[in-house]
């Protein structure tokens, strides 16, 4: 009796742990106060440490895909490798491992033991024989398909050999096609550090106040000229959520208290600057119908704002990260 109860209890804990992970992952999404936007090729690398902001939260919501952020700052940590283990492997082995685990948990919940869930289908030995046959047939079919799909190769000289023998065809020869073979993706723009002028700092401070006041006034038309299209979509979503709840997020009295430049760089025709800023503001949630203050008030906030501009253009907000 005790053994059956322990098996059921362990199975229950496994189910609860799975549900907790799913819920936790679903809640780890940006909203107001989250880390949002893009930092070009440095989207997935943390800004350098500054006196104002010693840490920076990773961007939780961004349209930049990890594969496209390949021109990261030299010395930045490489992307984390995929987790190992049998249950994280894709394909047949991962499916079989998950199946064994699922059957074992069902057996524990039913009181027949960890391996009892497989007894009604077949013995473990018989199942392994069937799996082995499926794997062998699959491998044979895959090898046959690979041989059948191999293109025929001509025995004549290749274009590479011709360009090596005749220098006139190299470099920009053949209309430039000799420089980049067909099908090769274009290289990402190389990020180069740039300097920031006093006028740029003035623009950053001005944008801090303008963006906050436009957001508090729910003025999407004004925000459109101050932020990237990506950030505008996030702000629009937040304002829509506030409206559906019958609330207004009023923001006023924004004042920069301290700021540090974390980094500034150029990628192709675009320039970026990440600035750590500690500022004061009056941030309140107001009931739209009555004007009653739901929560909030005067406070201080530390964030890292990343600004973007076309070369020689005006700075606009591209990302916000919490410190």
C-alpha angles and dihedrals in degrees: 000000000000091000092052092048091049091051092051091046093051091049090050091052090051091053092047092049091052093050091048092054092050094049092045091052092048092051093049092088130119122255131142106340092020130118109264142167139032136293099194114241089350095060092112097041123080119244115251118273116268135183091250097047116022091178137030127201115232117255107269097189122035138141092217111105118221092238092057095053095077100128094073123163112282110264094023114142116264120248115276115263120245112272114264131220134096096275093054095053115107123229131022100344093049092048093050092048091049089048092053090049093048093048090048093051092048089050091051092050091049091049096244096112133256094296096035093092090071097051095085094055107040142311118281091246093053091047092053091051091052092047091050092053091049091050093049093049091046093052092048092050091048093051091047091051092049092053091047093049096050109113120234113257120217117228095223125103116290126235089250091058092047093051091048092052094043112043091191089074095052130088108018094359119134092030093306095302092118091066096061120028117229113272094024111126116239114258116257116251112270113245113233124187115242137190126253122221128214089254089059091055089051089052092051092052091046091050091051091060096037095051093047094047093046090050092049090050091048088234105157092170091061093042090055090068094046106046140038120267089254094055090044090058091052093048091046090052091050093048090049090052090050091051092050089054092047093245139126124208103216116197123185145146095043112181129171111230102175137357139182131185108238098184142329126199146159128236113185107302095345128087126200135194126185113202127186109219133184111194142164124232143156105245117180137165109221130193104244097217101043104021090234115156108242097183143325137061140166113351145147123245132190117203141152112237120194117205127198134195141167111253106286093003135109124290118248131181114268105167144002122207127186119233 
